[in-house]
Amino acid sequence: MIAKISSGKSTAGLIRYLFDTKKAKDHIDPHLVASWDGFAPDPGRADDFTVAKKHLVADLDLRVKQAQRLGRAPKQHVWHCSIRAAPEDRILSDEEWADIARRIVHATGIAPNEDPDGCRWVAVRHADDHIHIVATTVRGDLRAARHWNDYLTADRELATVETEYGLHRVVRGDRTAAKRPTRAEQEKARRTGRQHTARERLRTTVRTVVAVATSPEEFLHLLDGIDSVLVEVQRFPSGDVRGYKVAIASDTNSAGEPVWFSGSTLAPDLSFPKIRERLTAIEIPPVTEPGSRRRPNPWHQATAAAERIPHRLDLGHDDA
């Protein structure tokens, strides 16, 4: 089984597509197989398709609208996960697909079992071999859902499903593994008397900064403040951050230029999109201490975070 996960900002648009049988000729008998409470309106089984679809979208978007009034709704609030069986697999029943959908929303953190504040979601089936899970990522407590690394957690759960259901077992590699140092990097480390390569030392540094940062902006600020680390931020024409790369000031090539590493070449989970996804899910306390009405000063927050990491992460030493 293969999962594909994406995000969007229009619940109505996605629901309209999933239940469409006119433009999408391969959509056959679209209907719900599962939902967050088991009672979601099903346009595919309702007497009035249009009304049921409108009610379904309204129910899914209820918490999003509430969070928007508080200025807390995520921009991309729609979580879309399609799950497809292998061509050689048997046709699964609606009940089996429902079980798989529940396991996936639990595994990814969208709607953990026994969590009354889990996200609202539905699973739509309009073909024999796959389903679509649609969720809105605002919890019952109006916080954003924490579903970092959802593709990997979904993939691991599907591997278990394949075994339990006797389905084709997809060959999976280790997608989380950090890239191994090249032979040239290892030889360079030995020549300079280092036990670890520049790639490994920078990986440790970036992971340390991610661990203490509370926002993507703070992550870049703290990283830029570390001695001996060079940081270059790439931006889109809009000014939004696209990515970053880092280098050790003393690590240069034959032309005397820094040897740069993008976050994704240090490790897949250290790419800027992955770091941003992780840090934007962090809930920052609204007050400094119990009983206080003062919000924390952003400058004080950044200073406190900087004090939680060494000013130099011993980049010139092997224990980095």
C-alpha positions in Angstrom: 0.0 0.0 0.0 1.2 3.5 -0.8 0.2 6.7 0.9 0.4 10.2 -0.6 -0.1 13.2 1.7 -0.7 16.8 0.7 -2.2 19.9 2.2 -4.6 22.6 1.0 -6.8 25.4 2.0 -10.2 24.5 0.5 -12.3 21.8 2.2 -15.2 22.4 -0.2 -13.0 22.1 -3.3 -11.5 18.8 -2.2 -14.9 17.3 -1.2 -16.4 18.5 -4.5 -13.6 16.7 -6.4 -13.9 13.4 -4.5 -17.6 13.1 -5.0 -17.6 14.3 -8.6 -18.6 11.6 -11.2 -19.0 13.8 -14.2 -15.6 15.3 -14.8 -13.8 12.5 -13.1 -15.1 9.5 -15.1 -13.1 7.0 -13.0 -15.0 8.0 -9.8 -17.6 5.2 -9.2 -20.1 5.3 -6.4 -18.3 7.8 -4.2 -19.3 7.4 -0.5 -17.9 7.6 3.0 -16.5 4.5 4.6 -15.6 6.2 7.9 -15.6 9.5 9.7 -14.4 11.1 13.0 -17.6 10.3 14.8 -19.3 7.8 12.5 -22.2 10.1 11.8 -20.9 12.6 9.3 -23.2 13.5 6.4 -22.6 11.3 3.4 -23.4 13.0 0.1 -23.0 9.7 -1.7 -25.8 8.1 0.2 -28.1 11.1 0.9 -31.4 11.9 -0.9 -30.2 15.5 -1.4 -26.6 15.3 -2.6 -26.1 19.1 -2.6 -27.4 19.7 0.9 -25.5 16.8 2.4 -22.3 18.0 0.7 -22.8 21.5 2.2 -23.4 20.1 5.6 -20.4 17.8 5.4 -18.1 20.7 4.5 -19.6 22.9 7.3 -19.0 20.1 9.8 -15.4 19.6 8.8 -14.7 23.3 8.8 -16.4 24.1 12.1 -13.3 24.3 14.2 -11.4 26.0 11.4 -13.9 28.9 11.4 -13.7 29.1 15.2 -9.9 29.2 15.1 -10.0 31.9 12.4 -12.0 34.2 14.6 -9.2 33.9 17.2 -6.5 34.3 14.5 -5.2 30.8 15.1 -6.2 28.8 12.0 -3.4 27.4 9.9 -3.3 28.7 6.3 -3.2 25.2 4.9 -5.8 23.6 7.1 -6.8 20.7 4.8 -4.9 17.4 5.2 -5.4 15.0 2.3 -4.1 11.4 2.4 -4.8 9.0 -0.4 -4.1 5.3 0.2 -3.8 2.9 -2.7 -3.6 -0.8 -2.7 -1.3 -2.7 -5.1 -2.8 -3.9 -8.4 -2.4 -7.6 -7.3 -4.2 -7.1 -4.0 -7.7 -8.4 -3.4 -10.6 -5.9 -3.3 -11.0 -4.7 0.2 -14.4 -4.2 1.8 -15.7 -0.8 3.1 -15.2 -2.1 6.6 -11.6 -3.0 5.9 -10.9 0.4 4.4 -12.6 2.1 7.4 -10.3 0.2 9.7 -7.2 1.3 7.7 -8.4 4.9 7.7 -8.8 4.9 11.5 -5.4 3.4 11.9 -3.8 6.1 9.7 -5.4 9.1 11.4 -4.3 7.6 14.7 -0.7 6.9 13.6 -0.2 10.3 12.0 -1.5 12.3 15.0 -4.5 13.6 13.1 -7.0 11.9 15.3 -5.3 9.7 18.0 -7.5 7.0 19.5 -9.1 8.1 22.8 -8.4 11.7 22.1 -11.7 13.6 22.2 -10.0 16.7 20.7 -8.7 14.9 17.6 -9.2 16.5 14.2 -12.4 16.0 12.2 -11.9 13.7 9.2 -13.7 11.5 6.7 -12.6 8.7 4.4 -14.1 8.7 0.9 -14.1 5.7 -1.4 -14.8 6.2 -5.1 -12.9 3.2 -6.6 -12.1 -0.4 -5.7 -8.4 0.1 -5.0 -8.0 3.3 -2.9 -9.5 5.8 -0.5 -9.0 9.4 0.3 -8.8 10.7 3.9 -9.8 14.4 4.3 -9.1 16.1 7.6 -9.2 19.7 8.9 -6.1 20.2 11.1 -7.7 22.2 13.9 -8.3 20.2 17.1 -11.2 20.5 19.4 -9.2 22.7 21.7 -8.6 24.9 18.7 -4.9 24.1 18.5 -3.2 23.1 15.3 -2.7 19.3 15.0 0.8 17.9 15.4 1.3 15.6 12.5 5.0 16.1 11.9 6.6 13.3 9.8 3.1 12.1 8.9 4.2 10.4 5.7 6.7 8.2 7.5 4.3 7.3 10.3 1.6 6.5 7.8 4.0 4.4 5.8 5.0 2.4 8.9 1.4 1.7 9.7 0.6 0.6 6.2 3.5 -1.9 6.4 1.8 -3.4 9.4 -1.6 -3.4 7.6 0.0 -5.2 4.6 1.1 -8.0 6.9 -2.1 -8.3 8.9 -4.3 -8.2 5.8 -2.1 -10.5 3.7 -1.6 -7.8 1.1 1.4 -7.2 -1.2 4.3 -5.9 0.8 5.9 -2.8 -0.6 9.7 -2.8 -0.5 10.6 0.2 1.7 14.0 1.9 2.2 15.1 3.9 5.2 13.8 7.4 4.1 14.8 8.9 7.4 18.4 7.9 7.3 21.0 10.7 7.2 23.2 10.7 4.2 26.5 9.0 4.8 29.7 11.0 4.5 31.5 10.5 1.1 34.9 8.8 0.9 36.4 12.2 0.0 34.8 13.8 3.1 36.1 11.0 5.3 39.6 11.3 3.9 39.6 15.1 4.4 38.6 14.6 8.0 41.5 12.3 8.6 43.9 14.7 6.9 42.8 17.5 9.2 42.9 15.3 12.3 39.1 15.1 12.7 37.2 12.0 13.8 34.0 13.3 12.3 33.4 14.9 8.9 32.1 18.5 8.4 28.8 17.0 7.3 28.4 15.1 10.6 29.5 18.0 12.8 27.0 20.3 11.0 24.3 17.8 11.3 24.8 17.6 15.1 24.8 21.4 15.3 21.6 21.9 13.3 19.8 19.2 15.3 20.8 20.9 18.6 19.5 24.3 17.3 16.2 22.7 16.2 15.8 21.1 19.6 15.8 24.5 21.4 14.1 26.8 18.8 10.4 27.6 19.1 9.8 28.9 15.5 11.4 28.8 12.1 12.6 32.4 12.4 14.2 31.7 15.8 15.9 28.6 14.3 17.6 30.6 11.6 18.5 33.4 14.1 20.1 31.0 16.5 21.9 29.1 13.8 23.4 32.3 12.4 24.7 33.2 15.9 26.9 30.2 16.3 30.6 30.9 16.0 32.4 29.1 13.1 29.1 28.3 11.3 28.3 30.1 8.0 24.6 30.3 7.2 23.0 31.3 3.9 19.2 31.6 3.6 17.5 31.1 0.2 14.3 33.0 -0.4 11.5 33.0 -2.9 10.8 36.2 -4.9 8.0 36.9 -2.3 10.7 37.0 0.4 9.5 33.8 2.1 12.3 31.5 3.1 12.8 28.6 0.6 15.7 26.9 2.3 19.1 27.3 4.0 22.6 25.9 3.7 25.4 25.8 6.2 29.2 25.5 6.2 32.0 25.4 8.7 34.2 28.5 8.2 37.4 26.5 8.3 36.2 23.9 5.8 37.0 25.0 2.3 37.6 23.5 -1.1 40.7 23.8 -3.3 39.6 27.3 -4.3 39.3 28.4 -0.7 35.5 28.6 -0.9 33.3 27.3 1.9 31.9 23.8 1.4 28.1 24.2 1.8 25.5 21.7 2.8 21.8 22.2 2.4 19.6 21.0 5.3 18.3 18.1 3.3 21.8 16.8 2.5 22.5 16.7 6.2 19.4 14.6 6.9 15.9 14.5 5.3 14.3 15.8 8.4 16.6 18.8 8.5 15.3 20.3 5.3 13.7 23.7 5.9 10.2 22.6 5.0 10.5 19.7 7.6 11.9 22.0 10.3 9.2 24.6 9.6 6.5 22.0 9.8 7.9 20.8 13.1 8.4 24.2 14.7 5.1 25.7 13.6 3.3 22.9 15.5 4.9 24.1 18.8 2.4 25.8 21.1 4.1 28.8 22.7 2.8 29.6 26.2 0.7 32.8 26.1 1.9 34.0 29.5 5.3 34.0 31.3 4.1 32.4 34.5 0.9 31.3 36.2 -1.2 34.3 37.2 0.7 36.7 34.9 -1.1 38.7 32.3 2.0 39.8 30.5 2.9 38.1 27.3 6.6 37.2 26.9 8.8 39.7 25.2 10.0 38.2 21.8 13.5 39.6 22.4 13.7 37.9 25.8 12.4 34.7 24.3 15.2 34.7 21.7 17.8 35.5 24.3 16.6 32.7 26.5 16.7 30.2 23.7 20.3 31.3 22.7 21.4 30.6 26.3 20.1 27.1 26.0 22.7 26.2 23.3 26.5 26.6 23.6 27.9 29.7 22.0 30.3 27.4 20.2 29.2 23.9 19.6 32.9 22.7 19.6 32.9 22.6 15.8 36.6 22.4 15.8 36.6 19.3 18.1 35.6 15.7 17.5 32.9 15.6 20.1 30.7 17.9 18.1 
